Amino acid sequence: MKHNRLACIILAAGQGTRMRSNCPKVLTFFENKTIIGHVIEKAKLLETDQVVVVVSPSHIEEFESKFGNHVTFAIQENPFGTGDAFLAGLKKINNDIQEIIVLCGDTPLIQEKTLTDFANLCRISNSEAGLITSTVENPKMYGRIIRNSKNEFEKIVEWKDAKTKEKEIKEINSGMYFFQIQTIKNHISKINNNNASGEFYLTDVFTSIQSKNGAICTFPISGEEEILGINTKKDLSQALKISNSNRLDSFMVNNGVTIIDTASTFIGPDVTIGKDTVVKPNTWIEGEVSIGENCDIGPFVCIRGIKDRITILNGCTVGPFTSLREGCLVKDNAKVGTFVEMKKTQLGENAKANHLSYLGDSIVGARSNIGAGTITCNYDGYEKHKTYIGEDVFIGSDTIIVAPITINNRSYTGAGSVITKDVQEDTLAVSRSAQRNIENWVSRYKEKRELRRKK
């Protein structure tokens, strides 16, 4: 829908003391970005012409270092309430802006579709102002929506100012608004701080607009999830659970992924998973991770593509008790098994590392088998070195491979070997001392031990 020039003001000047943190509340990380980073992203998806973030003077440098020139900053010099914060943001709005949408910096779960539908409803209804509301079972300390006998919006009453009966109302204010800019400019100066908090409430502009018969649009949404404000670490945990739960639902419903136990599974927002893949309990997947179709992941698996992408192709098995770190590529039908850790390693088609191994900075060819207890020694104390293992190679159990090294196609290593030199094709590499069997040694040893004990 074509619209007038739109700006977004994000209120983020609160001190966030209830978080009990040295980090400003909205700069706390939430999944793959900061809390306010999610809000800024949603604001930009609305095709806004300007985004203004209102911050406190004590935090402006941290905000600027995070977001640079991507947004405009306004400073609320003193904590005089949402009305005062909004006014600080309004002063930074460009002259050609015609509409303003107001968001809260601590609500990362708000959805783009909700905001788009809200703004469009305000435009279609030719409203001068609008607000998102929700009806919840436990309204807590949210502002209450007061309606008249015709169920029309009348005003917003903040929780501290609400009477007992008003506190029983379950329709709440989200703190997210829409204004025609000329309307808000006409009314923002009329609000006062004659209330229980001694602050300037932005919500009072709706009463002022109503007094002039201005059209106000309410946009009800279901539940509290999208408008949940993060004020404490407990709120943060709750929001993370909601976000993860919604994402897992989407994987199951829209992608055809089987997730055995959603309560013990975390999958990050940058992860993609193909259909018919099964994710088993106690699995953690985050960062840039791509998993193909028909894979078997878990249980007790950690896949973290934080620094570099991890790609798992089709038909692979990963787990149980497996750790995949950045930069791994697991090709079709390969298996990474129990207590195996891989980092910056490529495992070829139908290759197997079944158990108890570490593969770092390695390339393993198709159909090769990595025996139990295999370790690639990739770090010399100064630099990382590469291990190249060809196709159809059999690495014997308890092999230590000292990089840089190449083990060529169809080669074997003997169990318990330390491999320090390149191995040519079709070759068995063995590096261990000859075994000696000393007969009757155990009996003699026990006799000596017994004599020492008696003395």
N, C-alpha and C positions, 0 to 999 in steps of 0.2 A: 504493500500500500504506500503510495507517495505521500510524503509528509513534509511539514515545514522544517526549518533548520532546528536541530535538536541538540541540547547540551545535557550532560549528566553531572550532577553534583553528588559526590560520595562523602558522607560524613564519617570522618575517621580521627577526630581530635580527642577522643576519650583516652584517659590514662591507662585503662585496663588493669587497675590494681588488683582486681579479683583473680587475675591469672597467676599472681605470685611469681612473676618472671622478670628478668632483666630486659627481655625483649618486648618492644611495643606489641600490644595484643594483636593487632591486625597484620603485623609482620611475622607472626608465628607461622611456621610452615604447616600447610594443610595439603596432604598428598604431594602433588608435584609442583606446587607453588605456594606463595604466601596466602593467608586468608583473604586479604584485600586484593591480591593478584587475581583470584577467581572473580571477584566483583568487578574489577576493571575489565577483565576479559568479557564478561557478560555485557557491560556497558558499551564496549566497542562493537559487539555483535549487533547492537541496536542501530548501527549506522549513525552513531552520534557524530556531530561535527566538532564537539569539544568535550573533554572529560576533565572536571575540576575535582581535586581531592583536598578536603579540608583537614588540616593536621594541626597539632599543637606545636608551639615554637621549639619545645624541647626535643622533638623528634624529626624536625624538617630535614636535617642532614641525612638521617638514615633512610627516609623516604626517597630523597633525591638520588642517593646512591643506588637504590633498588630500581627506580623507575625512570630516572633521568629525564629526558625530554618527551617521554611518551604521554605524559599528562601535564595539566597545569596545576600548580599547588597554590592553595590559599591557607593563610595562618589564622587560626582563632586564638587571639592573644590571651584571652581569659576564658575559663570554663563557665560561661553564662547561659548554657542550654543550647538546644537544637536550633532554636530560632536565631540566636546569635551566630552559631556555626554556619547556618545556611546563608545568613547575610554576608558573612566573610567570603563564602563561595560565590555568591551572587555578584559581588564587586569585581570578580575576575571573569565574568561571562562576557563573551564577545558581543559587540553591538548588533550583529546580524542574527543573533539567536532569537527564535520565536517560541520555543517550547523547552521546558526543563523537566527532567525526570530525576527524582531524588532517591538515592540508595544508601543503605547502611554498610559501612566498611567491614562489618563482622558477620555478614550473612552469605557465606560462600556457596550455599546449597540452592540459592535462587536460580531458576531456570530461564534460559533465553526466551523460550516460548511463552512463559508466563508474562514476562516483561513486554514482549512484543504484542501479545493479545491485549494486555492492559492498556498500553499506549494507544493501540488502534481503537479500542472501545471508547476511550476518552475523546479521540478525534471524531469518530463516527457520531457520537452523541453530542458533539459540539460543547463539551464540558470545559469550564474554565479551570477546573481542578479535579483531581481524582486521587483515590487511595486504594491500596490493596488491603483487604481484610480477610480474616479467617475465623472460623468457629472451632474452638477446641474444648476438650473436656476439662483441662486444667489451665485456666487463663493466666495464672501466676501474676506477675507484676506488669503485664502488658497494659497499655491504654485500652479503655473500653469504648466500643462503638455504641452511641446512643441514637436510637431511632424513634420516630414519632408514631402515633397510632396508625398511620398508613404504611408503616414499615419503611419510611423514607429516612435517609440519613439526616441527622440533626446536628451532632457534634461528637468530638472525641474528648473523653475525660481521662486524664492521666491517673494511674493507680493511686498515687499519693493523695490526690484530690477527690477520689471517688468516694461516694457514700456507700454504706453497707449494701444497699439494694443494687447499686450500680456495679459493685464488685462481683455480684452474682451473675452478671452478664457474661456470656461465653464468646461473643463476637469481639475480636481484638484487632487492634491497629498493628500493621506490619512495620510501620516506619518508612514505607516506600510510597512516593507520591508523584503526581504529574501536575504540572502547572503551565498555563499559558503565561508567558513571561510578563506581559503587561499587567495581567491580573495580580500576579504575586508581587510585582513592584508596587502596585497600588495598595496592597494590604499588609505587607510585611512590617511596615513602620507603625502599624496600628496595634500590634500586640504588646503586652506588658508582662511584668513578672509578679503579678499579684496572685501567687499560688503557694502551695505548701513547700515547694523547693526553692522559691525565690529566683527561678530561672525563666528565660524567655522560651516558651514552647512554640515550635513551628506549627504544631497541631492547632494552635489558636487562630491561625489564618483561615481555617475552614469556617470557624464561627463568624469571622469578619466577612468572608465571601458570602456566607448564607444571609447575613444581615442586609446585603445588597442584592439579594435574590439571584446570586450567581449559581450557575449550574454545576453541581458536584457529582462525579461519577464514582461509585464504589465497585470494586472488582473482587468478589469473594473467591477464595481458593480453598482447597480442602486440606485440613490439618495444619500442623505447625512446622513440618519438616523443612519446607523451602524457606521459611522466614526465620528459622532458628538462629538467634544471635549467640555468638560464642563469647561468653564472659568469664568462664572458668575452665580449668583443665578438664573438668568433668563434662562440660558442654562440648569441648573439643573432641573428647572421646566419643560422645554421643553422635556428634555430627559425622565423624569418621565412619562410625558403624552404619549410619544411615546411607552415606555416600557409597560405601562398599556394598551394602545390601542391595541398593538400587542397581549397581553395576552388575553384580552377580545375577540378579533377576534378568537383566537385559541379555547377558551371555546365554542364559538358559532358554529364554523365550525367543530371542531374535537370532541367535547364532547357533543354536542346536548343540550347546556345550552341556555336558553332564557334570554337575558339581554335587558330590556326594554329601558334603556337610558344609553348608554355607556359614555356620557359626564359627568354624575353625579355619576358614579359607579367606585370604586377602588377595585381591587382584587389583593392581593399580590402574589409574586412568589411561595410561599410555600403552597398555597391553592389548594385543589382538590375539584371538584364539579361534581356530577353525572348527567346523561342525564335527560332531561325533568324537571329539576329544573328551576324555574323562579326567576330571581333576578330583583327586582323593583328599581325605581330611588332612588338616595341619599343613597346608601348602601356602607359601607366601611368594607372590610374583609381583615385582614392581619394576619401574623404569621402562626403558624402551625394549620391550620383549614381544616377539612375534612367534606364536605357536601354530603349527599347521593343523591339518585334519587327522582324525583317527589316532591321536596320541594318547598315551597313558602317563599321567603326571601325578606323582605322589605315591604314598603318603609321606609326610615329613620332608618336604622338598622346599628349598629356598632358591629362587631364581631372581637375581638382582642385576638388571641392565641399567644401572644408574649412570656409570661413566661412559659406557659404550654399549651399543645394541647387542642383544642376544636373539638369535634366530634358531628356532627348532622346526624342522620341516615335517613332512607328513609321516605318520606311522611310527613315530619314535616313542621310546619308553624312557622315562626319567624318574628314578626313585626305586625304593624308598631311601630316605636319609641322604639326599643328594644336594650338593651345593654347586650352582652354576653362577659364576661371576661374569663381569663385563667382557664383551668381545667374543663370545662363544658362538659357533655355528655347528649345529647337530643336523646332519643330513638325513635323508629319508631312511626310515627303518633302522636307525642306529639306536643303541641302548647305552644309557648312562645309569649304572646301577647303585647298589647299596654302599653308602659311605665313600662315594666318589666325589672329588672336587675338581672342577675345571675352571680355568681362567684363560682368556684369549686363546682358546683352542678350537680347532676344527676337527670334528669327528666325522669320518666319511660314511658313505652309504653302507648300511648293514654292518658297520663296525661296532665293536662291543668293548666297553670298559665296565665289567660287571660288578666289581666290588673292591673297596679298600685301596683306592689309588688317587694320586694327584697328578693331573696333567696341566701344565702351565706353559703358555707360549709355544704351543705344539700344533702340528698338522698331522693328522692320522688318516691314512688312506682307506679306501673302501675295503670292507670285509676283514679288516685287521682285528686281532683280539688282544686286548690289554689284560694281562694276568693280574691276579690279586696281589696287592702290595707294591705295585709299580709306582715309581716316583720319577718325575722329570726334574732334574736339578737345573733350574733355569736361571738362577741368580747367583752371581759370583761375589756379591757384596758391593758391587758398583753398577753393574749393568745386567739387563735381562737378555737371555740368549734363546735361540729357537731350536726346537727339536722337530725333525722331519721323519715321520714313519710312513713308509710306503704302503702299497696295497698288498693284501693277503699276508701280512706280517703277523707272526705269533710271538708276543712278548711273554716270556715265562714269568711265573709268579716271583714276587720279591725282587724284580729287576730294578736297579737304579741306573737311570740314563742321564749322563752328564753332558749338558748342552754347552756349546753348539755341536750338533751331531746329526747325521743322517743315517737312518736304517732303511735300506732299500727294499724293493718289492720281494715278496716271498721269502723273507729271511726269518730266522728264529733266534731268540736269545734263551740261553739256559737259565733255569730258575736259580735265583740267588746271585745273579751276575751283576757286576758293576761295569757298565758299558761306557767307555770313554773315547772310543775311536769309531769312525764310520764303518758301517757294515754293508758289504756288497750284496747284490741280488743272490738269492738262492743259497744263502750262507747261514751256518749256525755260529753264533757268537757266544762263547763261554768265558767267563772271567771269575774263577774261584780256585782255591787251593784244593789239592787232591785229598780225598777222604781217607783217614786211617781208622781202622777198627782195632782197639787194644783189648784183647781178651782178658777176662778176670779183673779188669781194672776196678769195677764197681765194688766187688767183694773186698779187695785190698784197701780201697778207699774207706769203706765202712769200718774195717778192722782198725785202721789208723785213727779214725775219729773216735772209736770206742776207747782205745788206749789213752788218748789225750783227755777224754772225759773223766776216766778213772783217776788219772794223776791229779 
